[in-house]
Amino acid sequence: MRREAEFFDGDELTLVYIAKRLNEALRLEDLLTERAIDYYVEPDTYSGGVIFRRTRVGAFFYVRAADLDRTRAAMQSGGYRSFLPEGEGGKTGRSS
């Protein structure tokens, strides 16, 4: 379920996804809610584009570190690839 930052007070949160479009963010919210996974989402900026780099705003999804494996499994079943920090071989985005 979508939660406010105060709900996670003292818990370590891990970035699992950056949604670049509203409909993508809404689908992920539905998926996480259906699976009873508590998450926090906030708008933030990211750089996008290959030839012309631009700063854009996306929806950044965070979950508790303890829920990470369950979240990644849910996202994979829904066709999403979770965000993995640099050096862990991951990407952001919806899988093709």
Sequence and secondary structure as in RCSB ss.txt:
>XXXX:A:sequence
MRREAEFFDGDELTLVYIAKRLNEALRLEDLLTERAIDYYVEPDTYSGGVIFRRTRVGAFFYVRAADLDRTRAAM
QSGGYRSFLPEGEGGKTGRSS
>XXXX:A:secstr
 B  GGGGTT  EEEEEEE SHHHHHHHHHHHHHTT  EEEEEEEEEE SSS EEEEEEEEEEEGGGHHHHHHHH
HHTTEE    TTS    EE  
